[in-house]
Amino acid sequence: RCIGMGGDKLMPEVSGLREDTPKGKAISDSRREIFKQKYLPRVKAFPGARDLVAALKNRGLTLVAASSAKKDELKPLLAIAGADDLLDAATSSDDAEESKPDPDIVQAALKQAKARPEHAIMIGDTPYDVEAAARAGVRVIAFRSGGWNDPDLKGAVAIYDGPADLLAHLSESPLA
């Protein structure tokens, strides 16, 4: 269950190789190409993803994606989710020294949003998101749609099944 952990942490954890070594770079480049060619075309948005982002945008919130994905992977993922034209900005692993669970990407998103941590709420679907938000001083709403159970998402201010569930309960959520 390391899918939410950034590649800069995952590769050394499972192989002992760092991404900045020649062999690590070759593995990382191969992974990226396999993902783009084999898996990205089959990725589907969670139900309600675009509708949730649109509802939050209609409330006047500043919306910034904070992803451990590389920038060239993030753009098509946001397009698949239908959120690319609704976001104010997006930050990727290219904008941070360290990936989640380190807070760097969350802090980059805060900077893009020109927001203070206490005025922000992050939505995530992994324990790494919850930890990164907490380390950045940001409250987090968690989604079970990432495959994690409630105990794994401990520290979130609220937990929902996914975007459609949060959208259905938006008026009683921490975003109200």
HELIX and SHEET records of a PDB file:
HELIX    1   1 GLY A    7  SER A   15  1                                   9    
HELIX    2   2 PRO A   22  ILE A   34  1                                  13    
HELIX    3   3 PHE A   35  TYR A   39  3                                   5    
HELIX    4   4 LEU A   40  ARG A   42  5                                   3    
HELIX    5   5 ALA A   49  ASN A   58  1                                  10    
HELIX    6   6 LYS A   71  ALA A   81  1                                  11    
HELIX    7   7 SER A   93  ASP A   95  5                                   3    
HELIX    8   8 ASP A  104  ALA A  113  1                                  10    
HELIX    9   9 PRO A  117  HIS A  119  5                                   3    
HELIX   10  10 PRO A  127  ARG A  135  1                                   9    
HELIX   11  11 ARG A  144  GLY A  146  5                                   3    
HELIX   12  12 ASP A  150  LEU A  153  5                                   4    
HELIX   13  13 PRO A  163  ALA A  168  1                                   6    
HELIX   14  14 LEU A  170  GLU A  172  5                                   3    
SHEET    1   A 2 VAL A  64  ALA A  66  0                                        
SHEET    2   A 2 ALA A  89  THR A  91  1                                        
SHEET    1   B 3 ILE A 121  GLY A 124  0                                        
SHEET    2   B 3 ARG A 139  PHE A 143  1                                        
SHEET    3   B 3 ALA A 158  TYR A 160  1                                        
END                                                                             
